[in-house]
Amino acid sequence: MHDKVIWHYSVDCNYMVKSGYGSALALKRNGKLGKRAVGECSNREQLKPVWNSAWSLPVQGEIKEFCLESP
């Protein structure tokens, strides 16, 4: 039997930078970044169009990050 690394913050249990970034933002929003905590839940289907639009913008990554962090 082999061990398998899984990422429980995504549906398919595979880590992607996109899912890691989303989890980090959730932890930052709830004040738990850098502490042991559970990230906040969201309605994946409701937010999917927003994330798809944001990640497909033809701009540099730093600009996307700034826009996603801005209220």
PQR file with spaces between the fields and no chain letter, atoms N, CA, C, O and H, PARSE charges and radii, in Angstrom:
ATOM       1  N    MET     1       0.849   -1.184    0.000 -0.4000 1.5000
ATOM       2  CA   MET     1       0.000    0.000    0.000 -0.0000 2.0000
ATOM       3  C    MET     1       0.890    1.242    0.000  0.5500 1.7000
ATOM       4  O    MET     1       1.842    1.334    0.775 -0.5500 1.4000
ATOM       5  N    HIS     2       0.575    2.185   -0.867 -0.4000 1.5000
ATOM       6  CA   HIS     2       1.353    3.418   -0.982 -0.0000 2.0000
ATOM       7  C    HIS     2       0.587    4.588   -0.380  0.5500 1.7000
ATOM       8  O    HIS     2      -0.640    4.655   -0.456 -0.5500 1.4000
ATOM       9  H    HIS     2      -0.199    2.110   -1.497  0.4000 1.0000
ATOM      10  N    ASP     3       1.325    5.496    0.211 -0.4000 1.5000
ATOM      11  CA   ASP     3       0.722    6.723    0.715 -0.0000 2.0000
ATOM      12  C    ASP     3       0.378    7.625   -0.456  0.5500 1.7000
ATOM      13  O    ASP     3       1.001    7.557   -1.515 -0.5500 1.4000
ATOM      14  H    ASP     3       2.321    5.442    0.273  0.4000 1.0000
ATOM      15  N    LYS     4      -0.608    8.459   -0.255 -0.4000 1.5000
ATOM      16  CA   LYS     4      -1.008    9.402   -1.290 -0.0000 2.0000
ATOM      17  C    LYS     4      -1.232   10.763   -0.636  0.5500 1.7000
ATOM      18  O    LYS     4      -1.932   10.870    0.371 -0.5500 1.4000
ATOM      19  H    LYS     4      -1.115    8.515    0.605  0.4000 1.0000
ATOM      20  N    VAL     5      -0.642   11.780   -1.208 -0.4000 1.5000
ATOM      21  CA   VAL     5      -0.831   13.132   -0.711 -0.0000 2.0000
ATOM      22  C    VAL     5      -2.099   13.690   -1.348  0.5500 1.7000
ATOM      23  O    VAL     5      -2.272   13.641   -2.565 -0.5500 1.4000
ATOM      24  H    VAL     5      -0.074   11.693   -2.026  0.4000 1.0000
ATOM      25  N    ILE     6      -2.980   14.220   -0.504 -0.4000 1.5000
ATOM      26  CA   ILE     6      -4.218   14.812   -1.030 -0.0000 2.0000
ATOM      27  C    ILE     6      -4.375   16.234   -0.511  0.5500 1.7000
ATOM      28  O    ILE     6      -3.812   16.592    0.524 -0.5500 1.4000
ATOM      29  H    ILE     6      -2.839   14.260    0.485  0.4000 1.0000
ATOM      30  N    TRP     7      -5.133   17.030   -1.227 -0.4000 1.5000
ATOM      31  CA   TRP     7      -5.427   18.416   -0.876 -0.0000 2.0000
ATOM      32  C    TRP     7      -6.933   18.493   -0.688  0.5500 1.7000
ATOM      33  O    TRP     7      -7.684   18.486   -1.663 -0.5500 1.4000
ATOM      34  H    TRP     7      -5.590   16.739   -2.068  0.4000 1.0000
ATOM      35  N    HIS     8      -7.373   18.565    0.553 -0.4000 1.5000
ATOM      36  CA   HIS     8      -8.804   18.484    0.820 -0.0000 2.0000
ATOM      37  C    HIS     8      -9.575   19.781    0.533  0.5500 1.7000
ATOM      38  O    HIS     8     -10.779   19.849    0.778 -0.5500 1.4000
ATOM      39  H    HIS     8      -6.763   18.570    1.345  0.4000 1.0000
ATOM      40  N    TYR     9      -8.894   20.797    0.022 -0.4000 1.5000
ATOM      41  CA   TYR     9      -9.573   22.038   -0.328 -0.0000 2.0000
ATOM      42  C    TYR     9     -10.043   22.055   -1.778  0.5500 1.7000
ATOM      43  O    TYR     9     -10.590   23.060   -2.233 -0.5500 1.4000
ATOM      44  H    TYR     9      -7.916   20.742   -0.176  0.4000 1.0000
ATOM      45  N    SER    10      -9.840   20.958   -2.517 -0.4000 1.5000
ATOM      46  CA   SER    10     -10.320   20.896   -3.892 -0.0000 2.0000
ATOM      47  C    SER    10     -11.167   19.635   -4.076  0.5500 1.7000
ATOM      48  O    SER    10     -11.018   18.661   -3.338 -0.5500 1.4000
ATOM      49  H    SER    10      -9.396   20.141   -2.148  0.4000 1.0000
ATOM      50  N    VAL    11     -12.036   19.668   -5.048 -0.4000 1.5000
ATOM      51  CA   VAL    11     -12.948   18.561   -5.300 -0.0000 2.0000
ATOM      52  C    VAL    11     -12.193   17.287   -5.670  0.5500 1.7000
ATOM      53  O    VAL    11     -12.536   16.205   -5.195 -0.5500 1.4000
ATOM      54  H    VAL    11     -12.157   20.459   -5.648  0.4000 1.0000
ATOM      55  N    ASP    12     -11.171   17.407   -6.512 -0.4000 1.5000
ATOM      56  CA   ASP    12     -10.442   16.221   -6.957 -0.0000 2.0000
ATOM      57  C    ASP    12      -9.247   15.867   -6.057  0.5500 1.7000
ATOM      58  O    ASP    12      -8.488   14.950   -6.372 -0.5500 1.4000
ATOM      59  H    ASP    12     -10.892   18.286   -6.898  0.4000 1.0000
ATOM      60  N    CYS    13      -9.077   16.581   -4.951 -0.4000 1.5000
ATOM      61  CA   CYS    13      -8.008   16.341   -3.959 -0.0000 2.0000
ATOM      62  C    CYS    13      -6.606   16.587   -4.488  0.5500 1.7000
ATOM      63  O    CYS    13      -5.636   16.147   -3.871 -0.5500 1.4000
ATOM      64  H    CYS    13      -9.694   17.326   -4.694  0.4000 1.0000
ATOM      65  N    ASN    14      -6.473   17.271   -5.604 -0.4000 1.5000
ATOM      66  CA   ASN    14      -5.162   17.624   -6.157 -0.0000 2.0000
ATOM      67  C    ASN    14      -4.862   19.080   -5.871  0.5500 1.7000
ATOM      68  O    ASN    14      -5.718   19.949   -6.035 -0.5500 1.4000
ATOM      69  H    ASN    14      -7.261   17.628   -6.105  0.4000 1.0000
ATOM      70  N    TYR    15      -3.624   19.339   -5.437 -0.4000 1.5000
ATOM      71  CA   TYR    15      -3.222   20.713   -5.160 -0.0000 2.0000
ATOM      72  C    TYR    15      -2.954   21.457   -6.456  0.5500 1.7000
ATOM      73  O    TYR    15      -2.312   20.933   -7.367 -0.5500 1.4000
ATOM      74  H    TYR    15      -2.929   18.633   -5.303  0.4000 1.0000
ATOM      75  N    MET    16      -3.453   22.687   -6.530 -0.4000 1.5000
ATOM      76  CA   MET    16      -3.142   23.614   -7.612 -0.0000 2.0000
ATOM      77  C    MET    16      -2.863   24.956   -6.954  0.5500 1.7000
ATOM      78  O    MET    16      -3.415   25.256   -5.895 -0.5500 1.4000
ATOM      79  H    MET    16      -3.974   23.113   -5.790  0.4000 1.0000
ATOM      80  N    VAL    17      -2.024   25.752   -7.565 -0.4000 1.5000
ATOM      81  CA   VAL    17      -1.714   27.072   -7.011 -0.0000 2.0000
ATOM      82  C    VAL    17      -3.005   27.854   -6.812  0.5500 1.7000
ATOM      83  O    VAL    17      -3.160   28.559   -5.814 -0.5500 1.4000
ATOM      84  H    VAL    17      -1.577   25.508   -8.425  0.4000 1.0000
ATOM      85  N    LYS    18      -3.917   27.732   -7.744 -0.4000 1.5000
ATOM      86  CA   LYS    18      -5.193   28.443   -7.669 -0.0000 2.0000
ATOM      87  C    LYS    18      -5.960   28.070   -6.388  0.5500 1.7000
ATOM      88  O    LYS    18      -6.491   28.949   -5.709 -0.5500 1.4000
ATOM      89  H    LYS    18      -3.791   27.159   -8.553  0.4000 1.0000
ATOM      90  N    SER    19      -6.019   26.772   -6.058 -0.4000 1.5000
ATOM      91  CA   SER    19      -6.738   26.367   -4.851 -0.0000 2.0000
ATOM      92  C    SER    19      -5.964   26.755   -3.592  0.5500 1.7000
ATOM      93  O    SER    19      -6.565   27.106   -2.577 -0.5500 1.4000
ATOM      94  H    SER    19      -5.588   26.057   -6.609  0.4000 1.0000
ATOM      95  N    GLY    20      -4.638   26.695   -3.655 -0.4000 1.5000
ATOM      96  CA   GLY    20      -3.827   27.121   -2.519 -0.0000 2.0000
ATOM      97  C    GLY    20      -3.987   28.612   -2.248  0.5500 1.7000
ATOM      98  O    GLY    20      -4.082   29.040   -1.097 -0.5500 1.4000
ATOM      99  H    GLY    20      -4.149   26.410   -4.480  0.4000 1.0000
ATOM     100  N    TYR    21      -4.016   29.395   -3.320 -0.4000 1.5000
ATOM     101  CA   TYR    21      -4.188   30.842   -3.189 -0.0000 2.0000
ATOM     102  C    TYR    21      -5.565   31.156   -2.602  0.5500 1.7000
ATOM     103  O    TYR    21      -5.688   32.011   -1.724 -0.5500 1.4000
ATOM     104  H    TYR    21      -3.939   29.048   -4.255  0.4000 1.0000
ATOM     105  N    GLY    22      -6.598   30.465   -3.088 -0.4000 1.5000
ATOM     106  CA   GLY    22      -7.948   30.676   -2.561 -0.0000 2.0000
ATOM     107  C    GLY    22      -8.033   30.337   -1.085  0.5500 1.7000
ATOM     108  O    GLY    22      -8.688   31.044   -0.319 -0.5500 1.4000
ATOM     109  H    GLY    22      -6.498   29.771   -3.801  0.4000 1.0000
ATOM     110  N    SER    23      -7.376   29.262   -0.683 -0.4000 1.5000
ATOM     111  CA   SER    23      -7.362   28.878    0.731 -0.0000 2.0000
ATOM     112  C    SER    23      -6.614   29.907    1.566  0.5500 1.7000
ATOM     113  O    SER    23      -7.046   30.247    2.667 -0.5500 1.4000
ATOM     114  H    SER    23      -6.843   28.688   -1.305  0.4000 1.0000
ATOM     115  N    ALA    24      -5.492   30.406    1.047 -0.4000 1.5000
ATOM     116  CA   ALA    24      -4.731   31.425    1.769 -0.0000 2.0000
ATOM     117  C    ALA    24      -5.547   32.706    1.935  0.5500 1.7000
ATOM     118  O    ALA    24      -5.517   33.328    2.997 -0.5500 1.4000
ATOM     119  H    ALA    24      -5.141   30.130    0.152  0.4000 1.0000
ATOM     120  N    LEU    25      -6.272   33.099    0.895 -0.4000 1.5000
ATOM     121  CA   LEU    25      -7.126   34.287    1.006 -0.0000 2.0000
ATOM     122  C    LEU    25      -8.214   34.092    2.047  0.5500 1.7000
ATOM     123  O    LEU    25      -8.508   35.000    2.824 -0.5500 1.4000
ATOM     124  H    LEU    25      -6.296   32.593    0.032  0.4000 1.0000
ATOM     125  N    ALA    26      -8.814   32.901    2.063 -0.4000 1.5000
ATOM     126  CA   ALA    26      -9.856   32.616    3.051 -0.0000 2.0000
ATOM     127  C    ALA    26      -9.289   32.704    4.466  0.5500 1.7000
ATOM     128  O    ALA    26      -9.924   33.271    5.355 -0.5500 1.4000
ATOM     129  H    ALA    26      -8.575   32.163    1.432  0.4000 1.0000
ATOM     130  N    LEU    27      -8.103   32.147    4.677 -0.4000 1.5000
ATOM     131  CA   LEU    27      -7.473   32.226    5.993 -0.0000 2.0000
ATOM     132  C    LEU    27      -7.122   33.660    6.354  0.5500 1.7000
ATOM     133  O    LEU    27      -7.241   34.054    7.514 -0.5500 1.4000
ATOM     134  H    LEU    27      -7.587   31.685    3.955  0.4000 1.0000
ATOM     135  N    LYS    28      -6.693   34.437    5.380 -0.4000 1.5000
ATOM     136  CA   LYS    28      -6.373   35.842    5.628 -0.0000 2.0000
ATOM     137  C    LYS    28      -7.624   36.616    6.017  0.5500 1.7000
ATOM     138  O    LYS    28      -7.598   37.426    6.944 -0.5500 1.4000
ATOM     139  H    LYS    28      -6.596   34.117    4.438  0.4000 1.0000
ATOM     140  N    ARG    29      -8.724   36.364    5.303 -0.4000 1.5000
ATOM     141  CA   ARG    29      -9.984   37.063    5.594 -0.0000 2.0000
ATOM     142  C    ARG    29     -10.492   36.768    7.001  0.5500 1.7000
ATOM     143  O    ARG    29     -10.994   37.662    7.681 -0.5500 1.4000
ATOM     144  H    ARG    29      -8.745   35.706    4.551  0.4000 1.0000
ATOM     145  N    ASN    30     -10.365   35.518    7.438 -0.4000 1.5000
ATOM     146  CA   ASN    30     -10.886   35.199    8.771 -0.0000 2.0000
ATOM     147  C    ASN    30      -9.837   35.340    9.873  0.5500 1.7000
ATOM     148  O    ASN    30     -10.057   34.905   11.003 -0.5500 1.4000
ATOM     149  H    ASN    30      -9.957   34.791    6.885  0.4000 1.0000
ATOM     150  N    GLY    31      -8.693   35.950    9.540 -0.4000 1.5000
ATOM     151  CA   GLY    31      -7.673   36.248   10.544 -0.0000 2.0000
ATOM     152  C    GLY    31      -6.886   35.049   11.026  0.5500 1.7000
ATOM     153  O    GLY    31      -6.242   35.115   12.073 -0.5500 1.4000
ATOM     154  H    GLY    31      -8.515   36.303    8.622  0.4000 1.0000
ATOM     155  N    LYS    32      -6.923   33.958   10.288 -0.4000 1.5000
ATOM     156  CA   LYS    32      -6.260   32.736   10.726 -0.0000 2.0000
ATOM     157  C    LYS    32      -5.004   32.402    9.935  0.5500 1.7000
ATOM     158  O    LYS    32      -4.407   31.347   10.151 -0.5500 1.4000
ATOM     159  H    LYS    32      -7.446   33.905    9.437  0.4000 1.0000
ATOM     160  N    LEU    33      -4.590   33.274    9.025 -0.4000 1.5000
ATOM     161  CA   LEU    33      -3.397   33.004    8.227 -0.0000 2.0000
ATOM     162  C    LEU    33      -2.186   32.901    9.138  0.5500 1.7000
ATOM     163  O    LEU    33      -1.932   33.808    9.931 -0.5500 1.4000
ATOM     164  H    LEU    33      -5.075   34.131    8.849  0.4000 1.0000
ATOM     165  N    GLY    34      -1.443   31.822    9.040 -0.4000 1.5000
ATOM     166  CA   GLY    34      -0.284   31.597    9.890 -0.0000 2.0000
ATOM     167  C    GLY    34      -0.623   30.926   11.203  0.5500 1.7000
ATOM     168  O    GLY    34       0.264   30.679   12.020 -0.5500 1.4000
ATOM     169  H    GLY    34      -1.650   31.085    8.397  0.4000 1.0000
ATOM     170  N    LYS    35      -1.898   30.625   11.418 -0.4000 1.5000
ATOM     171  CA   LYS    35      -2.342   29.943   12.636 -0.0000 2.0000
ATOM     172  C    LYS    35      -3.052   28.660   12.215  0.5500 1.7000
ATOM     173  O    LYS    35      -3.472   28.526   11.066 -0.5500 1.4000
ATOM     174  H    LYS    35      -2.618   30.826   10.754  0.4000 1.0000
ATOM     175  N    ARG    36      -3.182   27.737   13.130 -0.4000 1.5000
ATOM     176  CA   ARG    36      -3.946   26.526   12.832 -0.0000 2.0000
ATOM     177  C    ARG    36      -5.425   26.909   12.798  0.5500 1.7000
ATOM     178  O    ARG    36      -5.973   27.410   13.779 -0.5500 1.4000
ATOM     179  H    ARG    36      -2.841   27.846   14.064  0.4000 1.0000
ATOM     180  N    ALA    37      -6.048   26.667   11.668 -0.4000 1.5000
ATOM     181  CA   ALA    37      -7.457   27.024   11.536 -0.0000 2.0000
ATOM     182  C    ALA    37      -8.049   26.302   10.340  0.5500 1.7000
ATOM     183  O    ALA    37      -7.333   25.709    9.533 -0.5500 1.4000
ATOM     184  H    ALA    37      -5.602   26.259   10.871  0.4000 1.0000
ATOM     185  N    VAL    38      -9.336   26.362   10.244 -0.4000 1.5000
ATOM     186  CA   VAL    38     -10.051   25.804    9.105 -0.0000 2.0000
ATOM     187  C    VAL    38     -10.486   26.969    8.235  0.5500 1.7000
ATOM     188  O    VAL    38     -11.065   27.934    8.734 -0.5500 1.4000
ATOM     189  H    VAL    38      -9.918   26.844   10.899  0.4000 1.0000
ATOM     190  N    GLY    39     -10.218   26.890    6.954 -0.4000 1.5000
ATOM     191  CA   GLY    39     -10.637   27.937    6.035 -0.0000 2.0000
ATOM     192  C    GLY    39     -12.147   28.014    5.940  0.5500 1.7000
ATOM     193  O    GLY    39     -12.854   27.056    6.254 -0.5500 1.4000
ATOM     194  H    GLY    39      -9.748   26.106    6.549  0.4000 1.0000
ATOM     195  N    GLU    40     -12.624   29.146    5.508 -0.4000 1.5000
ATOM     196  CA   GLU    40     -14.072   29.294    5.397 -0.0000 2.0000
ATOM     197  C    GLU    40     -14.607   28.551    4.174  0.5500 1.7000
ATOM     198  O    GLU    40     -13.903   28.375    3.180 -0.5500 1.4000
ATOM     199  H    GLU    40     -12.049   29.923    5.253  0.4000 1.0000
ATOM     200  N    CYS    41     -15.831   28.133    4.266 -0.4000 1.5000
ATOM     201  CA   CYS    41     -16.478   27.426    3.157 -0.0000 2.0000
ATOM     202  C    CYS    41     -17.138   28.432    2.226  0.5500 1.7000
ATOM     203  O    CYS    41     -17.454   29.554    2.623 -0.5500 1.4000
ATOM     204  H    CYS    41     -16.403   28.276    5.074  0.4000 1.0000
ATOM     205  N    SER    42     -17.336   28.023    1.010 -0.4000 1.5000
ATOM     206  CA   SER    42     -18.041   28.866    0.057 -0.0000 2.0000
ATOM     207  C    SER    42     -18.846   27.976   -0.868  0.5500 1.7000
ATOM     208  O    SER    42     -18.617   26.769   -0.941 -0.5500 1.4000
ATOM     209  H    SER    42     -17.080   27.112    0.687  0.4000 1.0000
ATOM     210  N    ASN    43     -19.766   28.567   -1.556 -0.4000 1.5000
ATOM     211  CA   ASN    43     -20.556   27.849   -2.543 -0.0000 2.0000
ATOM     212  C    ASN    43     -19.764   27.843   -3.835  0.5500 1.7000
ATOM     213  O    ASN    43     -19.748   28.833   -4.566 -0.5500 1.4000
ATOM     214  H    ASN    43     -19.952   29.547   -1.497  0.4000 1.0000
ATOM     215  N    ARG    44     -19.113   26.735   -4.115 -0.4000 1.5000
ATOM     216  CA   ARG    44     -18.210   26.619   -5.259 -0.0000 2.0000
ATOM     217  C    ARG    44     -18.907   26.965   -6.575  0.5500 1.7000
ATOM     218  O    ARG    44     -18.348   27.695   -7.395 -0.5500 1.4000
ATOM     219  H    ARG    44     -19.127   25.930   -3.521  0.4000 1.0000
ATOM     220  N    GLU    45     -20.091   26.462   -6.782 -0.4000 1.5000
ATOM     221  CA   GLU    45     -20.794   26.695   -8.048 -0.0000 2.0000
ATOM     222  C    GLU    45     -21.176   28.165   -8.221  0.5500 1.7000
ATOM     223  O    GLU    45     -21.136   28.691   -9.334 -0.5500 1.4000
ATOM     224  H    GLU    45     -20.545   25.869   -6.116  0.4000 1.0000
ATOM     225  N    GLN    46     -21.540   28.818   -7.138 -0.4000 1.5000
ATOM     226  CA   GLN    46     -21.919   30.225   -7.209 -0.0000 2.0000
ATOM     227  C    GLN    46     -20.714   31.110   -7.536  0.5500 1.7000
ATOM     228  O    GLN    46     -20.849   32.095   -8.262 -0.5500 1.4000
ATOM     229  H    GLN    46     -21.572   28.390   -6.235  0.4000 1.0000
ATOM     230  N    LEU    47     -19.549   30.769   -7.010 -0.4000 1.5000
ATOM     231  CA   LEU    47     -18.356   31.592   -7.209 -0.0000 2.0000
ATOM     232  C    LEU    47     -17.546   31.196   -8.442  0.5500 1.7000
ATOM     233  O    LEU    47     -16.637   31.925   -8.838 -0.5500 1.4000
ATOM     234  H    LEU    47     -19.439   29.969   -6.420  0.4000 1.0000
ATOM     235  N    LYS    48     -17.857   30.065   -9.048 -0.4000 1.5000
ATOM     236  CA   LYS    48     -17.080   29.572  -10.180 -0.0000 2.0000
ATOM     237  C    LYS    48     -16.964   30.594  -11.320  0.5500 1.7000
ATOM     238  O    LYS    48     -15.860   30.787  -11.830 -0.5500 1.4000
ATOM     239  H    LYS    48     -18.595   29.473   -8.727  0.4000 1.0000
ATOM     240  N    PRO    49     -18.065   31.267  -11.748 -0.5600 1.5000
ATOM     241  CA   PRO    49     -17.927   32.254  -12.822  0.2800 2.0000
ATOM     242  C    PRO    49     -17.013   33.427  -12.440  0.5500 1.7000
ATOM     243  O    PRO    49     -16.292   33.959  -13.284 -0.5500 1.4000
ATOM     244  N    VAL    50     -17.051   33.816  -11.183 -0.4000 1.5000
ATOM     245  CA   VAL    50     -16.206   34.923  -10.726 -0.0000 2.0000
ATOM     246  C    VAL    50     -14.737   34.524  -10.807  0.5500 1.7000
ATOM     247  O    VAL    50     -13.918   35.269  -11.344 -0.5500 1.4000
ATOM     248  H    VAL    50     -17.637   33.384  -10.498  0.4000 1.0000
ATOM     249  N    TRP    51     -14.401   33.347  -10.272 -0.4000 1.5000
ATOM     250  CA   TRP    51     -13.021   32.885  -10.312 -0.0000 2.0000
ATOM     251  C    TRP    51     -12.545   32.662  -11.742  0.5500 1.7000
ATOM     252  O    TRP    51     -11.421   33.027  -12.084 -0.5500 1.4000
ATOM     253  H    TRP    51     -15.067   32.741   -9.836  0.4000 1.0000
ATOM     254  N    ASN    52     -13.384   32.072  -12.571 -0.4000 1.5000
ATOM     255  CA   ASN    52     -12.994   31.851  -13.969 -0.0000 2.0000
ATOM     256  C    ASN    52     -12.700   33.166  -14.668  0.5500 1.7000
ATOM     257  O    ASN    52     -11.729   33.273  -15.417 -0.5500 1.4000
ATOM     258  H    ASN    52     -14.298   31.776  -12.293  0.4000 1.0000
ATOM     259  N    SER    53     -13.530   34.163  -14.426 -0.4000 1.5000
ATOM     260  CA   SER    53     -13.312   35.482  -15.035 -0.0000 2.0000
ATOM     261  C    SER    53     -12.023   36.114  -14.520  0.5500 1.7000
ATOM     262  O    SER    53     -11.231   36.651  -15.295 -0.5500 1.4000
ATOM     263  H    SER    53     -14.318   34.077  -13.817  0.4000 1.0000
ATOM     264  N    ALA    54     -11.822   36.046  -13.222 -0.4000 1.5000
ATOM     265  CA   ALA    54     -10.638   36.670  -12.624 -0.0000 2.0000
ATOM     266  C    ALA    54      -9.352   36.011  -13.121  0.5500 1.7000
ATOM     267  O    ALA    54      -8.401   36.708  -13.476 -0.5500 1.4000
ATOM     268  H    ALA    54     -12.465   35.610  -12.593  0.4000 1.0000
ATOM     269  N    TRP    55      -9.312   34.691  -13.149 -0.4000 1.5000
ATOM     270  CA   TRP    55      -8.087   33.998  -13.529 -0.0000 2.0000
ATOM     271  C    TRP    55      -7.826   34.022  -15.028  0.5500 1.7000
ATOM     272  O    TRP    55      -6.714   33.730  -15.467 -0.5500 1.4000
ATOM     273  H    TRP    55     -10.085   34.125  -12.860  0.4000 1.0000
ATOM     274  N    SER    56      -8.838   34.367  -15.815 -0.4000 1.5000
ATOM     275  CA   SER    56      -8.619   34.410  -17.265 -0.0000 2.0000
ATOM     276  C    SER    56      -8.343   35.827  -17.779  0.5500 1.7000
ATOM     277  O    SER    56      -8.218   36.026  -18.988 -0.5500 1.4000
ATOM     278  H    SER    56      -9.741   34.605  -15.458  0.4000 1.0000
ATOM     279  N    LEU    57      -8.248   36.802  -16.890 -0.4000 1.5000
ATOM     280  CA   LEU    57      -7.946   38.166  -17.308 -0.0000 2.0000
ATOM     281  C    LEU    57      -6.561   38.223  -17.961  0.5500 1.7000
ATOM     282  O    LEU    57      -5.626   37.582  -17.482 -0.5500 1.4000
ATOM     283  H    LEU    57      -8.350   36.640  -15.908  0.4000 1.0000
ATOM     284  N    PRO    58      -6.425   38.981  -19.046 -0.5600 1.5000
ATOM     285  CA   PRO    58      -5.130   39.067  -19.733  0.2800 2.0000
ATOM     286  C    PRO    58      -4.205   40.115  -19.092  0.5500 1.7000
ATOM     287  O    PRO    58      -3.756   41.048  -19.758 -0.5500 1.4000
ATOM     288  N    VAL    59      -3.930   39.948  -17.791 -0.4000 1.5000
ATOM     289  CA   VAL    59      -3.060   40.881  -17.075 -0.0000 2.0000
ATOM     290  C    VAL    59      -2.041   40.083  -16.267  0.5500 1.7000
ATOM     291  O    VAL    59      -2.169   38.868  -16.115 -0.5500 1.4000
ATOM     292  H    VAL    59      -4.295   39.190  -17.250  0.4000 1.0000
ATOM     293  N    GLN    60      -1.029   40.778  -15.753 -0.4000 1.5000
ATOM     294  CA   GLN    60       0.007   40.140  -14.952 -0.0000 2.0000
ATOM     295  C    GLN    60      -0.581   39.597  -13.654  0.5500 1.7000
ATOM     296  O    GLN    60      -1.572   40.112  -13.138 -0.5500 1.4000
ATOM     297  H    GLN    60      -0.925   41.764  -15.876  0.4000 1.0000
ATOM     298  N    GLY    61       0.055   38.541  -13.137 -0.4000 1.5000
ATOM     299  CA   GLY    61      -0.414   37.900  -11.914 -0.0000 2.0000
ATOM     300  C    GLY    61      -0.515   38.844  -10.728  0.5500 1.7000
ATOM     301  O    GLY    61      -1.443   38.735   -9.927 -0.5500 1.4000
ATOM     302  H    GLY    61       0.860   38.122  -13.557  0.4000 1.0000
ATOM     303  N    GLU    62       0.436   39.777  -10.607 -0.4000 1.5000
ATOM     304  CA   GLU    62       0.416   40.714   -9.479 -0.0000 2.0000
ATOM     305  C    GLU    62      -0.845   41.575   -9.507  0.5500 1.7000
ATOM     306  O    GLU    62      -1.408   41.894   -8.460 -0.5500 1.4000
ATOM     307  H    GLU    62       1.189   39.866  -11.258  0.4000 1.0000
ATOM     308  N    ILE    63      -1.281   41.945  -10.700 -0.4000 1.5000
ATOM     309  CA   ILE    63      -2.478   42.774  -10.832 -0.0000 2.0000
ATOM     310  C    ILE    63      -3.713   41.962  -10.460  0.5500 1.7000
ATOM     311  O    ILE    63      -4.614   42.475   -9.797 -0.5500 1.4000
ATOM     312  H    ILE    63      -0.824   41.686  -11.551  0.4000 1.0000
ATOM     313  N    LYS    64      -3.763   40.709  -10.876 -0.4000 1.5000
ATOM     314  CA   LYS    64      -4.883   39.841  -10.502 -0.0000 2.0000
ATOM     315  C    LYS    64      -4.955   39.707   -8.988  0.5500 1.7000
ATOM     316  O    LYS    64      -6.030   39.824   -8.400 -0.5500 1.4000
ATOM     317  H    LYS    64      -3.031   40.292  -11.414  0.4000 1.0000
ATOM     318  N    GLU    65      -3.809   39.460   -8.357 -0.4000 1.5000
ATOM     319  CA   GLU    65      -3.785   39.314   -6.901 -0.0000 2.0000
ATOM     320  C    GLU    65      -4.276   40.581   -6.216  0.5500 1.7000
ATOM     321  O    GLU    65      -5.043   40.513   -5.255 -0.5500 1.4000
ATOM     322  H    GLU    65      -2.935   39.365   -8.834  0.4000 1.0000
ATOM     323  N    PHE    66      -3.833   41.749   -6.712 -0.4000 1.5000
ATOM     324  CA   PHE    66      -4.271   43.008   -6.116 -0.0000 2.0000
ATOM     325  C    PHE    66      -5.778   43.170   -6.265  0.5500 1.7000
ATOM     326  O    PHE    66      -6.453   43.557   -5.311 -0.5500 1.4000
ATOM     327  H    PHE    66      -3.211   41.805   -7.492  0.4000 1.0000
ATOM     328  N    CYS    67      -6.304   42.886   -7.425 -0.4000 1.5000
ATOM     329  CA   CYS    67      -7.752   43.024   -7.665 -0.0000 2.0000
ATOM     330  C    CYS    67      -8.560   42.055   -6.818  0.5500 1.7000
ATOM     331  O    CYS    67      -9.622   42.417   -6.312 -0.5500 1.4000
ATOM     332  H    CYS    67      -5.756   42.571   -8.200  0.4000 1.0000
ATOM     333  N    LEU    68      -8.078   40.835   -6.657 -0.4000 1.5000
ATOM     334  CA   LEU    68      -8.802   39.842   -5.868 -0.0000 2.0000
ATOM     335  C    LEU    68      -8.765   40.146   -4.382  0.5500 1.7000
ATOM     336  O    LEU    68      -9.666   39.740   -3.648 -0.5500 1.4000
ATOM     337  H    LEU    68      -7.215   40.541   -7.068  0.4000 1.0000
ATOM     338  N    GLU    69      -7.739   40.854   -3.924 -0.4000 1.5000
ATOM     339  CA   GLU    69      -7.642   41.196   -2.510 -0.0000 2.0000
ATOM     340  C    GLU    69      -8.380   42.486   -2.170  0.5500 1.7000
ATOM     341  O    GLU    69      -8.702   42.725   -1.006 -0.5500 1.4000
ATOM     342  H    GLU    69      -7.007   41.184   -4.520  0.4000 1.0000
ATOM     343  N    SER    70      -8.648   43.311   -3.163 -0.4000 1.5000
ATOM     344  CA   SER    70      -9.311   44.587   -2.909 -0.0000 2.0000
ATOM     345  C    SER    70     -10.791   44.368   -2.607  0.5500 1.7000
ATOM     346  O    SER    70     -11.443   43.533   -3.233 -0.5500 1.4000
ATOM     347  H    SER    70      -8.386   43.116   -4.108  0.4000 1.0000
ATOM     348  N    PRO    71     -11.315   45.125   -1.638 -0.5600 1.5000
ATOM     349  CA   PRO    71     -12.744   44.970   -1.291  0.2800 2.0000
ATOM     350  C    PRO    71     -13.670   45.474   -2.371  0.5500 1.7000
ATOM     351  O    PRO    71     -14.890   45.408   -2.219 -0.5500 1.4000
